[in-house]
């Protein structure tokens, strides 16, 4: 089977979801809104407009305009912070895309027979009761990546995991034991993630 890797579109999707969450949290934060202007004095035809009433109206408008200016400054500061975050997230996306990961996964029965392995070059063998060996050939993961093993039986735990790396080939041995410490066979899942070569 061909190697399966986490695609750059999946990586980009995860990063964009994080970015969307950040933007939404910023938008849902208390929003600065423009204040309404209340005119204290109104005039109708024939009214005498004194300097004090006109100045009072100007003062009210000036106060509200200054308040709105402060709110706009606050919004501009928040927008600048969001823009900086977007730029940083974009850089992170580029870094993730340039460091795309490769993964090997599998399901192995208690006799060491691989029921599913995502890359046909990977081999699995039962070498003793409760002990299994997984060999990942050179060029698949681009470097050593210790697999994570999960036994299906919840009463069984991973006792030891030993990985060796020689000539580009990675060999990992895992041992399963009961809570009493007895080696035991178990159906298990595994996943190993590494850099693409």
C-alpha positions as a printed NumPy array, in Angstrom:
array([[  0.   ,   0.   ,   0.   ],
       [  1.184,   3.576,  -0.578],
       [  2.464,   5.632,   2.323],
       [ -0.187,   7.722,   3.986],
       [  0.81 ,  11.128,   5.193],
       [ -0.99 ,  13.973,   6.861],
       [ -1.662,  16.2  ,   3.878],
       [ -0.752,  19.854,   3.796],
       [ -4.446,  20.619,   3.239],
       [ -5.259,  18.833,   6.537],
       [ -2.454,  20.734,   8.265],
       [ -3.713,  23.978,   6.751],
       [ -7.278,  23.123,   7.857],
       [ -6.172,  22.608,  11.477],
       [ -4.213,  25.864,  11.476],
       [ -7.094,  27.778,   9.89 ],
       [ -9.533,  26.375,  12.467],
       [ -7.227,  27.658,  15.215],
       [ -7.034,  31.035,  13.515],
       [-10.824,  31.163,  13.08 ],
       [-11.261,  30.419,  16.78 ],
       [ -8.921,  33.286,  17.641],
       [-10.728,  35.738,  15.371],
       [-14.164,  34.682,  16.669],
       [-13.063,  35.047,  20.274],
       [-11.818,  38.54 ,  19.499],
       [-15.065,  39.454,  17.763],
       [-17.22 ,  38.055,  20.547],
       [-15.297,  40.016,  23.174],
       [-16.958,  43.211,  24.377],
       [-17.339,  45.26 ,  21.235],
       [-16.482,  48.94 ,  21.138],
       [-19.425,  50.702,  19.554],
       [-20.053,  54.312,  18.692],
       [-21.922,  56.276,  21.32 ],
       [-25.107,  58.057,  20.38 ],
       [-25.14 ,  61.846,  20.397],
       [-27.841,  63.482,  22.493],
       [-28.507,  67.135,  21.727],
       [-29.478,  68.878,  24.983],
       [-31.225,  71.85 ,  23.354],
       [-33.531,  71.849,  20.335],
       [-34.948,  74.87 ,  18.586],
       [-38.035,  75.532,  16.527],
       [-38.794,  78.387,  14.152],
       [-38.935,  81.696,  16.041],
       [-36.958,  80.52 ,  19.098],
       [-34.154,  82.732,  20.309],
       [-30.886,  80.815,  20.322],
       [-28.596,  82.075,  23.021],
       [-24.861,  81.56 ,  23.   ],
       [-25.041,  79.376,  26.122],
       [-27.583,  76.918,  24.61 ],
       [-25.671,  76.709,  21.324],
       [-22.382,  76.214,  23.191],
       [-24.079,  73.537,  25.333],
       [-25.059,  71.668,  22.132],
       [-21.526,  71.989,  20.744],
       [-20.061,  70.723,  24.02 ],
       [-22.35 ,  67.668,  24.002],
       [-21.369,  66.847,  20.421],
       [-17.678,  67.423,  21.138],
       [-17.826,  65.074,  24.141],
       [-19.491,  62.281,  22.118],
       [-17.094,  62.764,  19.185],
       [-14.095,  62.478,  21.535],
       [-15.617,  59.376,  23.13 ],
       [-16.088,  57.778,  19.7  ],
       [-12.517,  58.699,  18.782],
       [-11.26 ,  56.831,  21.865],
       [-13.382,  53.805,  20.896],
       [-11.996,  53.87 ,  17.358],
       [ -8.431,  54.013,  18.719],
       [ -9.203,  50.994,  20.905],
       [-10.581,  49.081,  17.889],
       [ -7.526,  49.984,  15.784],
       [ -5.256,  48.617,  18.525],
       [ -7.23 ,  45.35 ,  18.616],
       [ -7.18 ,  45.073,  14.806],
       [ -3.403,  45.602,  14.769],
       [ -3.006,  42.825,  17.377],
       [ -5.206,  40.495,  15.288],
       [ -3.225,  41.312,  12.144],
       [  0.01 ,  40.432,  13.954],
       [ -1.554,  37.142,  15.082],
       [ -2.718,  36.347,  11.548],
       [  0.798,  36.962,  10.226],
       [  2.243,  34.713,  12.942],
       [ -0.34 ,  31.997,  12.169],
       [  0.453,  32.236,   8.457],
       [  4.138,  31.706,   9.268],
       [  3.193,  28.702,  11.407],
       [  1.153,  27.245,   8.529],
       [  4.114,  27.589,   6.167],
       [  6.368,  25.905,   8.737],
       [  3.882,  23.061,   9.17 ],
       [  3.58 ,  22.562,   5.43 ],
       [  7.353,  22.399,   5.048],
       [  7.544,  19.812,   7.824],
       [  4.755,  17.509,   6.696],
       [  4.56 ,  14.331,   8.71 ],
       [  4.326,  10.747,   7.522],
       [  2.417,   8.165,   9.514],
       [  2.321,   4.397,   9.716],
       [ -0.62 ,   2.767,  11.488],
       [ -1.704,  -0.792,  12.029],
       [ -3.913,  -3.307,  13.796],
       [ -2.263,  -6.564,  14.861],
       [ -3.966,  -9.651,  16.28 ],
       [ -2.716, -11.566,  19.325],
       [ -0.761, -13.986,  17.132],
       [  1.217, -11.139,  15.582],
       [ -0.65 , -11.188,  12.279],
       [ -1.184,  -7.723,  10.874],
       [ -4.892,  -7.27 ,  10.196],
       [ -4.171,  -3.846,   8.74 ],
       [ -0.982,  -1.884,   8.163],
       [ -1.093,   1.432,   6.285],
       [  2.185,   0.695,   4.504],
       [  2.743,  -2.769,   3.064],
       [  6.516,  -2.524,   3.622],
       [  6.065,  -2.503,   7.4  ],
       [  6.323,  -5.96 ,   8.962],
       [  4.96 ,  -7.245,  12.254],
       [  5.893, -10.485,  14.034],
       [  5.126, -12.187,  17.362],
       [  8.512, -13.184,  18.777],
       [  7.382, -14.544,  22.168],
       [  4.325, -14.589,  24.404],
       [  3.227, -10.969,  24.731],
       [  6.193,  -9.681,  22.693],
       [  5.871,  -8.259,  19.174],
       [  8.331,  -6.694,  16.764],
       [  7.506,  -4.02 ,  14.188],
       [ 10.015,  -3.216,  11.461],
       [  9.71 ,   0.028,   9.499],
       [ 11.999,   0.051,   6.433],
       [ 14.278,   2.97 ,   5.538],
       [ 12.71 ,   5.887,   3.708],
       [  9.21 ,   5.602,   5.174],
       [  9.356,   7.871,   8.231],
       [ 12.6  ,   9.727,   7.559],
       [ 13.98 ,   9.121,  11.04 ],
       [ 13.263,   7.216,  14.2  ],
       [  9.761,   7.677,  15.565],
       [  8.773,   5.475,  18.492],
       [  5.36 ,   3.965,  17.804],
       [  2.552,   4.327,  20.314],
       [  0.912,   0.993,  21.153],
       [ -2.624,   0.539,  22.452],
       [ -3.74 ,  -2.941,  23.518],
       [ -7.443,  -3.587,  22.883],
       [ -7.838,  -5.44 ,  26.183],
       [ -8.006,  -2.79 ,  28.909],
       [ -6.604,  -5.268,  31.451],
       [ -3.335,  -5.414,  29.477],
       [ -0.676,  -2.718,  29.6  ],
       [  2.462,  -1.879,  27.636],
       [  5.36 ,  -3.107,  29.749],
       [  8.355,  -2.163,  27.619],
       [  9.032,  -0.588,  24.264],
       [ 12.503,  -0.667,  22.721],
       [ 13.358,   0.911,  19.367],
       [ 16.573,   0.517,  17.411],
       [ 17.599,   2.353,  14.267],
       [ 20.198,   0.821,  11.981],
       [ 20.91 ,   1.575,   8.342],
       [ 17.688,   3.529,   8.103],
       [ 15.605,   0.577,   9.318],
       [ 13.672,   1.042,  12.542],
       [ 12.82 ,  -1.994,  14.658],
       [ 10.564,  -1.608,  17.68 ],
       [  9.836,  -4.368,  20.172],
       [  6.846,  -4.075,  22.509],
       [  5.909,  -6.291,  25.441],
       [  2.408,  -6.521,  26.907],
       [  1.761,  -7.641,  30.477],
       [ -1.217,  -8.129,  32.75 ],
       [ -1.534,  -6.1  ,  35.942],
       [  0.057,  -9.084,  37.731],
       [  3.154,  -8.674,  35.521],
       [  2.622, -11.777,  33.371],
       [  3.503, -11.426,  29.672],
       [  0.34 , -11.885,  27.622],
       [ -0.686, -11.781,  23.98 ],
       [ -3.113,  -9.067,  22.93 ],
       [ -4.786,  -7.583,  19.894],
       [ -3.349,  -4.055,  19.579],
       [ -3.227,  -0.886,  17.506],
       [ -0.102,   1.106,  16.791],
       [  0.81 ,   4.416,  15.189],
       [  4.233,   5.872,  14.371],
       [  4.574,   9.455,  13.127],
       [  7.753,  10.93 ,  11.719],
       [  9.024,  13.492,   9.233],
       [  8.773,  12.734,   5.563],
       [ 12.19 ,  11.667,   4.253]])
